[in-house]
């Protein structure tokens, strides 16, 4: 009789605890969705304007290209 009561109380406590966690997580999801909508409404993301490839100039810096070529050449020489 006492064991049945303990098991019953344990199951009741487990159900209550799981219910509290479920309600908390559900509230958390809804509050997060509301916050996200508010942030997007009041602080919109800045628009990014992509520059065409032709407008960027002649490409990479010639000195940088020389340094990169030397690094690749030395790396390949070490692998042999």
LOSEFI-811823 format. One record per residue: residue number from 0; residue in three letters; x, y, z of N, C-alpha, C, O in turn. Coordinates in pm, 1 decimal. Last residue first. Layout:
@nr NUM, rest ALA, nxx X, nyy Y, nzz Z, caxx X, cayy Y, cazz Z, cxx X, cyy Y, czz Z, oxx X, oyy Y, ozz Z
...
END
This chain:
@nr 79, rest UNK, nxx 5788.7, nyy 1788.6, nzz -5272.1, caxx 5861.8, cayy 1691.9, cazz -5356.9, cxx 5958.4, cyy 1611.9, czz -5281.3, oxx 6026.7, oyy 1527.1, ozz -5338.7
@nr 78, rest UNK, nxx 5695.4, nyy 1979.3, nzz -5099.3, caxx 5620.6, cayy 1853.1, cazz -5109.0, cxx 5695.5, cyy 1747.7, czz -5189.6, oxx 5667.4, oyy 1628.6, ozz -5175.8
@nr 77, rest UNK, nxx 5854.7, nyy 2200.8, nzz -5134.0, caxx 5867.6, cayy 2123.4, cazz -5009.7, cxx 5798.3, cyy 1988.6, czz -5019.0, oxx 5839.1, oyy 1893.4, ozz -4952.5
@nr 76, rest UNK, nxx 5757.4, nyy 2299.1, nzz -5376.8, caxx 5894.6, cayy 2250.6, cazz -5370.9, cxx 5917.6, cyy 2166.4, czz -5246.3, oxx 5993.1, oyy 2069.4, ozz -5251.6
@nr 75, rest UNK, nxx 5504.7, nyy 2385.5, nzz -5306.9, caxx 5516.3, cayy 2272.8, cazz -5399.1, cxx 5657.8, cyy 2214.0, czz -5396.4, oxx 5675.4, oyy 2093.2, ozz -5411.9
@nr 74, rest UNK, nxx 5577.4, nyy 2600.8, nzz -5143.3, caxx 5498.5, cayy 2490.0, cazz -5088.6, cxx 5512.1, cyy 2366.5, czz -5175.9, oxx 5528.9, oyy 2255.6, ozz -5125.2
@nr 73, rest UNK, nxx 5706.2, nyy 2769.5, nzz -5325.7, caxx 5782.6, cayy 2711.0, cazz -5215.6, cxx 5709.0, cyy 2591.6, czz -5154.5, oxx 5771.9, oyy 2492.3, ozz -5118.1
@nr 72, rest UNK, nxx 5487.5, nyy 2832.8, nzz -5493.8, caxx 5607.3, cayy 2768.1, cazz -5549.2, cxx 5689.1, cyy 2700.9, czz -5439.2, oxx 5736.2, oyy 2588.5, ozz -5456.6
@nr 71, rest UNK, nxx 5317.3, nyy 2961.5, nzz -5313.9, caxx 5273.6, cayy 2836.7, cazz -5377.3, cxx 5393.8, cyy 2761.0, czz -5431.1, oxx 5402.2, oyy 2639.1, ozz -5416.5
@nr 70, rest UNK, nxx 5477.0, nyy 3185.1, nzz -5253.9, caxx 5436.6, cayy 3093.2, cazz -5147.3, cxx 5392.4, cyy 2958.6, czz -5205.0, oxx 5426.5, oyy 2853.6, ozz -5150.6
@nr 69, rest UNK, nxx 5495.5, nyy 3308.9, nzz -5503.5, caxx 5616.8, cayy 3260.4, cazz -5437.6, cxx 5582.2, cyy 3159.6, czz -5327.7, oxx 5652.0, oyy 3059.5, ozz -5311.3
@nr 68, rest UNK, nxx 5226.8, nyy 3375.7, nzz -5543.3, caxx 5293.3, cayy 3285.3, cazz -5636.8, cxx 5420.0, cyy 3226.7, czz -5574.6, oxx 5448.4, oyy 3108.1, ozz -5591.4
@nr 67, rest UNK, nxx 5188.9, nyy 3558.6, nzz -5332.5, caxx 5113.8, cayy 3433.2, cazz -5336.2, cxx 5179.5, cyy 3331.8, czz -5428.1, oxx 5187.2, oyy 3213.6, ozz -5394.3
@nr 66, rest UNK, nxx 5362.5, nyy 3763.4, nzz -5415.1, caxx 5383.9, cayy 3696.6, cazz -5286.3, cxx 5313.1, cyy 3561.4, czz -5283.5, oxx 5369.6, oyy 3461.9, ozz -5238.0
@nr 65, rest UNK, nxx 5240.2, nyy 3838.2, nzz -5656.8, caxx 5378.4, cayy 3788.5, cazz -5655.8, cxx 5407.8, cyy 3710.4, czz -5527.7, oxx 5470.3, oyy 3604.4, ozz -5531.5
@nr 64, rest UNK, nxx 4989.7, nyy 3927.1, nzz -5565.1, caxx 4996.9, cayy 3812.2, cazz -5655.2, cxx 5136.5, cyy 3752.2, czz -5659.4, oxx 5151.5, oyy 3630.2, ozz -5664.9
@nr 63, rest UNK, nxx 5071.8, nyy 4150.3, nzz -5419.1, caxx 5009.3, cayy 4038.9, cazz -5349.5, cxx 5013.8, cyy 3912.8, czz -5435.5, oxx 5038.9, oyy 3803.7, ozz -5384.4
@nr 62, rest UNK, nxx 5156.4, nyy 4313.6, nzz -5628.8, caxx 5254.8, cayy 4268.2, cazz -5530.0, cxx 5201.0, cyy 4148.9, czz -5451.6, oxx 5276.0, oyy 4056.2, ozz -5420.8
@nr 61, rest UNK, nxx 4912.2, nyy 4361.2, nzz -5765.2, caxx 5020.5, cayy 4285.1, cazz -5829.8, cxx 5124.8, cyy 4233.9, czz -5730.7, oxx 5176.1, oyy 4123.2, ozz -5746.5
@nr 60, rest UNK, nxx 4597.3, nyy 4307.9, nzz -5616.5, caxx 4720.7, cayy 4385.4, cazz -5610.7, cxx 4834.6, cyy 4304.0, czz -5673.0, oxx 4852.1, oyy 4187.6, ozz -5636.8
@nr 59, rest UNK, nxx 4330.0, nyy 4199.4, nzz -5833.8, caxx 4413.4, cayy 4191.1, cazz -5714.2, cxx 4538.6, cyy 4277.2, czz -5728.9, oxx 4579.0, oyy 4313.5, ozz -5839.3
@nr 58, rest UNK, nxx 4154.6, nyy 4423.1, nzz -6045.8, caxx 4160.2, cayy 4294.6, cazz -5975.8, cxx 4248.9, cyy 4303.2, czz -5853.7, oxx 4244.6, oyy 4401.0, ozz -5779.0
@nr 57, rest UNK, nxx 4126.4, nyy 4670.1, nzz -6152.9, caxx 4205.6, cayy 4572.7, cazz -6228.2, cxx 4217.0, cyy 4438.2, czz -6157.5, oxx 4284.3, oyy 4348.2, ozz -6207.8
@nr 56, rest UNK, nxx 3790.4, nyy 4742.7, nzz -6047.0, caxx 3924.0, cayy 4782.9, cazz -6090.0, cxx 3994.0, cyy 4670.1, czz -6162.4, oxx 3930.5, oyy 4585.4, ozz -6225.0
@nr 55, rest UNK, nxx 3531.0, nyy 4689.6, nzz -5990.7, caxx 3626.5, cayy 4678.7, cazz -5880.9, cxx 3766.8, cyy 4716.7, czz -5921.8, oxx 3855.3, oyy 4722.3, ozz -5836.4
@nr 54, rest UNK, nxx 3364.1, nyy 4685.6, nzz -6207.5, caxx 3376.6, cayy 4812.1, cazz -6135.3, cxx 3480.5, cyy 4806.9, czz -6024.5, oxx 3515.2, oyy 4911.2, ozz -5969.0
@nr 53, rest UNK, nxx 3352.4, nyy 4426.0, nzz -6294.8, caxx 3423.4, cayy 4522.6, cazz -6376.8, cxx 3447.9, cyy 4653.2, czz -6302.0, oxx 3544.3, oyy 4723.9, ozz -6331.6
@nr 52, rest UNK, nxx 3190.6, nyy 4300.6, nzz -6105.8, caxx 3333.0, cayy 4265.6, cazz -6111.7, cxx 3412.2, cyy 4367.9, czz -6191.7, oxx 3528.1, oyy 4394.3, ozz -6159.7
@nr 51, rest UNK, nxx 2964.6, nyy 4523.1, nzz -5931.0, caxx 2998.6, cayy 4434.7, cazz -6043.0, cxx 3149.3, cyy 4411.9, czz -6049.0, oxx 3226.6, oyy 4495.4, ozz -6002.1
@nr 50, rest UNK, nxx 2893.7, nyy 4510.1, nzz -5586.2, caxx 2959.8, cayy 4580.2, cazz -5694.6, cxx 2986.9, cyy 4482.0, czz -5808.2, oxx 3028.1, oyy 4368.8, ozz -5783.0
@nr 49, rest UNK, nxx 2590.1, nyy 4486.2, nzz -5414.1, caxx 2704.9, cayy 4416.3, cazz -5469.7, cxx 2762.6, cyy 4496.7, czz -5585.0, oxx 2689.1, oyy 4545.4, ozz -5670.9
@nr 48, rest UNK, nxx 2472.1, nyy 4623.3, nzz -5129.8, caxx 2479.1, cayy 4647.7, cazz -5273.4, cxx 2606.2, cyy 4582.9, czz -5325.4, oxx 2716.6, oyy 4620.0, ozz -5285.7
@nr 47, rest UNK, nxx 2260.0, nyy 4527.5, nzz -4882.4, caxx 2396.0, cayy 4512.7, cazz -4931.2, cxx 2393.3, cyy 4529.6, czz -5082.2, oxx 2321.3, oyy 4459.1, ozz -5152.9
@nr 46, rest UNK, nxx 2063.4, nyy 4704.5, nzz -4652.6, caxx 2071.7, cayy 4642.8, cazz -4784.2, cxx 2217.0, cyy 4640.7, czz -4829.7, oxx 2288.3, oyy 4740.2, ozz -4817.0
@nr 45, rest UNK, nxx 2048.0, nyy 4616.6, nzz -4307.2, caxx 2088.1, cayy 4708.7, cazz -4412.9, cxx 2099.7, cyy 4634.7, czz -4546.4, oxx 2140.2, oyy 4518.6, ozz -4551.8
@nr 44, rest UNK, nxx 1751.5, nyy 4491.3, nzz -4156.5, caxx 1888.3, cayy 4466.3, cazz -4200.3, cxx 1924.4, cyy 4566.2, czz -4309.3, oxx 1841.4, oyy 4597.5, ozz -4394.6
@nr 43, rest UNK, nxx 1559.2, nyy 4700.7, nzz -3930.9, caxx 1573.9, cayy 4616.5, cazz -4050.1, cxx 1721.0, cyy 4600.5, czz -4088.2, oxx 1804.2, oyy 4685.4, ozz -4056.1
@nr 42, rest UNK, nxx 1440.4, nyy 4736.1, nzz -3650.4, caxx 1581.2, cayy 4742.7, cazz -3691.5, cxx 1599.8, cyy 4653.4, czz -3813.9, oxx 1650.9, oyy 4542.0, ozz -3801.8
@nr 41, rest UNK, nxx 1163.3, nyy 4705.0, nzz -3627.4, caxx 1224.6, cayy 4829.5, cazz -3584.3, cxx 1370.9, cyy 4845.2, czz -3626.1, oxx 1419.9, oyy 4957.7, ozz -3635.9
@nr 40, rest UNK, nxx 1111.2, nyy 4450.9, nzz -3743.1, caxx 1027.1, cayy 4566.6, cazz -3774.7, cxx 1099.2, cyy 4697.0, czz -3743.2, oxx 1096.6, oyy 4790.0, ozz -3823.9
@nr 39, rest UNK, nxx 1295.0, nyy 4275.3, nzz -3637.3, caxx 1293.8, cayy 4295.2, cazz -3782.4, cxx 1211.8, cyy 4417.0, czz -3821.7, oxx 1240.2, oyy 4480.1, ozz -3923.5
@nr 38, rest UNK, nxx 1215.1, nyy 4294.4, nzz -3368.3, caxx 1349.0, cayy 4339.3, cazz -3408.0, cxx 1353.5, cyy 4364.4, czz -3558.3, oxx 1410.0, oyy 4464.6, ozz -3602.3
@nr 37, rest UNK, nxx 957.6, nyy 4182.8, nzz -3382.9, caxx 977.0, cayy 4320.5, cazz -3338.3, cxx 1112.5, cyy 4375.4, czz -3381.4, oxx 1122.7, oyy 4489.8, ozz -3425.7
@nr 36, rest UNK, nxx 1015.0, nyy 3920.5, nzz -3467.1, caxx 932.6, cayy 4007.7, cazz -3550.9, cxx 950.6, cyy 4154.0, czz -3512.6, oxx 958.1, oyy 4240.3, ozz -3600.0
@nr 35, rest UNK, nxx 1167.0, nyy 3833.2, nzz -3246.8, caxx 1225.7, cayy 3835.5, cazz -3379.7, cxx 1147.5, cyy 3927.6, czz -3472.4, oxx 1206.8, oyy 4004.4, ozz -3548.1
@nr 34, rest UNK, nxx 977.4, nyy 3844.9, nzz -3041.1, caxx 1096.3, cayy 3930.5, cazz -3036.7, cxx 1160.3, cyy 3942.9, czz -3173.8, oxx 1203.1, oyy 4051.6, ozz -3212.8
@nr 33, rest UNK, nxx 801.9, nyy 3644.3, nzz -3129.9, caxx 754.9, cayy 3782.8, cazz -3118.1, cxx 873.0, cyy 3879.1, czz -3116.3, oxx 869.6, oyy 3983.0, ozz -3182.2
@nr 32, rest UNK, nxx 968.8, nyy 3418.9, nzz -3112.9, caxx 911.3, cayy 3457.8, cazz -3241.6, cxx 864.7, cyy 3602.9, czz -3238.9, oxx 885.7, oyy 3676.6, ozz -3335.3
@nr 31, rest UNK, nxx 1020.4, nyy 3418.5, nzz -2836.5, caxx 1131.0, cayy 3436.2, cazz -2929.9, cxx 1080.1, cyy 3477.8, czz -3067.2, oxx 1141.0, oyy 3562.8, ozz -3132.1
@nr 30, rest UNK, nxx 763.6, nyy 3367.1, nzz -2738.7, caxx 828.2, cayy 3493.6, cazz -2704.4, cxx 944.4, cyy 3521.2, czz -2799.3, oxx 965.2, oyy 3635.9, ozz -2838.8
@nr 29, rest UNK, nxx 725.3, nyy 3106.6, nzz -2844.2, caxx 640.1, cayy 3217.3, cazz -2885.7, cxx 703.2, cyy 3352.9, czz -2854.6, oxx 696.3, oyy 3444.2, ozz -2936.9
@nr 28, rest UNK, nxx 932.0, nyy 2962.8, nzz -2713.2, caxx 924.3, cayy 2966.4, cazz -2859.0, cxx 841.9, cyy 3085.7, czz -2905.4, oxx 883.3, oyy 3158.3, ozz -2995.8
@nr 27, rest UNK, nxx 862.9, nyy 3002.8, nzz -2443.5, caxx 991.5, cayy 3049.4, cazz -2493.4, cxx 990.2, cyy 3060.5, czz -2645.3, oxx 1042.1, oyy 3157.6, ozz -2700.4
@nr 26, rest UNK, nxx 619.3, nyy 2866.9, nzz -2426.6, caxx 623.2, cayy 3012.2, cazz -2407.7, cxx 752.8, cyy 3070.9, czz -2464.4, oxx 751.1, oyy 3177.3, ozz -2526.3
@nr 25, rest UNK, nxx 722.7, nyy 2607.3, nzz -2461.9, caxx 625.4, cayy 2662.0, cazz -2556.6, cxx 622.0, cyy 2813.9, czz -2546.7, oxx 621.8, oyy 2882.3, ozz -2649.0
@nr 24, rest UNK, nxx 885.1, nyy 2583.1, nzz -2235.7, caxx 947.0, cayy 2580.2, cazz -2368.2, cxx 852.5, cyy 2635.0, czz -2474.5, oxx 896.9, oyy 2702.2, ozz -2567.7
@nr 23, rest UNK, nxx 685.7, nyy 2597.1, nzz -2032.8, caxx 794.4, cayy 2694.7, cazz -2038.7, cxx 857.2, cyy 2698.9, czz -2177.4, oxx 880.1, oyy 2807.1, ozz -2231.4
@nr 22, rest UNK, nxx 530.7, nyy 2370.4, nzz -2090.1, caxx 469.9, cayy 2503.7, cazz -2095.6, cxx 577.7, cyy 2610.6, czz -2107.0, oxx 562.0, oyy 2705.5, ozz -2183.8
@nr 21, rest UNK, nxx 725.5, nyy 2168.9, nzz -2049.2, caxx 660.0, cayy 2183.7, cazz -2178.7, cxx 599.4, cyy 2322.8, czz -2193.8, oxx 614.8, oyy 2386.3, ozz -2298.1
@nr 20, rest UNK, nxx 785.8, nyy 2205.8, nzz -1776.5, caxx 890.9, cayy 2223.3, cazz -1877.5, cxx 828.7, cyy 2245.5, czz -2015.0, oxx 874.3, oyy 2331.9, ozz -2089.9
@nr 19, rest UNK, nxx 535.8, nyy 2142.6, nzz -1665.2, caxx 593.9, cayy 2275.0, cazz -1643.4, cxx 700.8, cyy 2303.1, czz -1748.3, oxx 705.8, oyy 2413.2, ozz -1803.3
@nr 18, rest UNK, nxx 511.6, nyy 1873.6, nzz -1746.0, caxx 415.0, cayy 1974.3, cazz -1790.3, cxx 469.2, cyy 2115.2, czz -1776.7, oxx 451.1, oyy 2198.2, ozz -1865.9
@nr 17, rest UNK, nxx 718.1, nyy 1755.7, nzz -1607.0, caxx 722.6, cayy 1755.2, cazz -1753.1, cxx 625.1, cyy 1857.6, czz -1809.9, oxx 653.8, oyy 1921.1, ozz -1911.3
@nr 16, rest UNK, nxx 620.7, nyy 1798.1, nzz -1343.8, caxx 749.2, cayy 1855.0, cazz -1387.7, cxx 759.5, cyy 1862.6, czz -1539.1, oxx 804.2, oyy 1963.4, ozz -1593.8
@nr 15, rest UNK, nxx 383.9, nyy 1647.6, nzz -1347.4, caxx 380.3, cayy 1790.5, cazz -1319.9, cxx 507.5, cyy 1858.8, czz -1369.6, oxx 501.3, oyy 1965.5, ozz -1430.7
@nr 14, rest UNK, nxx 487.6, nyy 1390.9, nzz -1397.7, caxx 393.9, cayy 1452.8, cazz -1491.8, cxx 386.5, cyy 1603.8, czz -1473.0, oxx 383.2, oyy 1679.0, ozz -1570.4
@nr 13, rest UNK, nxx 641.4, nyy 1357.0, nzz -1163.3, caxx 704.7, cayy 1353.7, cazz -1294.6, cxx 615.6, cyy 1420.9, czz -1399.1, oxx 664.3, oyy 1499.6, ozz -1480.3
@nr 12, rest UNK, nxx 441.0, nyy 1363.7, nzz -966.7, caxx 546.1, cayy 1465.5, cazz -966.8, cxx 616.7, cyy 1472.0, czz -1101.9, oxx 648.5, oyy 1580.8, ozz -1149.9
@nr 11, rest UNK, nxx 302.6, nyy 1131.1, nzz -1041.8, caxx 234.6, cayy 1261.2, cazz -1040.1, cxx 335.7, cyy 1374.8, czz -1045.5, oxx 317.8, oyy 1471.0, ozz -1120.2
@nr 10, rest UNK, nxx 496.6, nyy 938.5, nzz -1003.6, caxx 442.7, cayy 961.2, cazz -1138.0, cxx 372.1, cyy 1096.3, czz -1148.0, oxx 381.2, oyy 1165.9, ozz -1249.2
@nr 9, rest UNK, nxx 529.2, nyy 965.2, nzz -723.4, caxx 642.1, cayy 987.1, cazz -814.6, cxx 595.0, cyy 1015.3, czz -956.1, oxx 646.7, oyy 1105.4, ozz -1022.1
@nr 8, rest UNK, nxx 278.0, nyy 893.9, nzz -629.4, caxx 327.2, cayy 1029.6, cazz -606.4, cxx 443.1, cyy 1063.1, czz -700.4, oxx 453.5, oyy 1175.1, ozz -750.3
@nr 7, rest UNK, nxx 278.5, nyy 626.4, nzz -713.9, caxx 176.3, cayy 718.5, cazz -760.8, cxx 220.7, cyy 863.2, czz -743.7, oxx 202.8, oyy 945.2, ozz -833.7
@nr 6, rest UNK, nxx 489.0, nyy 529.0, nzz -563.2, caxx 495.9, cayy 523.3, cazz -709.9, cxx 395.7, cyy 622.0, czz -769.1, oxx 427.1, oyy 692.9, ozz -864.7
@nr 5, rest UNK, nxx 384.0, nyy 572.8, nzz -305.2, caxx 508.5, cayy 638.0, cazz -345.5, cxx 521.7, cyy 641.1, czz -497.5, oxx 560.8, oyy 742.9, ozz -554.6
@nr 4, rest UNK, nxx 156.0, nyy 410.4, nzz -314.7, caxx 139.6, cayy 553.0, cazz -291.1, cxx 265.0, cyy 629.4, czz -334.8, oxx 255.1, oyy 736.9, ozz -393.9
@nr 3, rest UNK, nxx 272.7, nyy 164.8, nzz -344.6, caxx 182.3, cayy 214.0, cazz -448.7, cxx 164.2, cyy 364.8, czz -435.2, oxx 158.1, oyy 436.7, ozz -535.0
@nr 2, rest UNK, nxx 404.9, nyy 147.1, nzz -99.1, caxx 481.4, cayy 153.8, cazz -223.6, cxx 395.0, cyy 207.9, czz -337.1, oxx 441.6, oyy 289.0, ozz -417.1
@nr 1, rest UNK, nxx 190.3, nyy 127.0, nzz 82.2, caxx 278.4, cayy 243.5, cazz 89.6, cxx 357.6, cyy 259.5, czz -40.5, oxx 376.2, oyy 371.5, ozz -88.0
@nr 0, rest UNK, nxx 81.7, nyy -117.7, nzz 0.0, caxx 0.0, cayy 0.0, cazz 0.0, cxx 87.5, cyy 126.1, czz 0.0, oxx 60.7, oyy 220.5, ozz -74.3
END
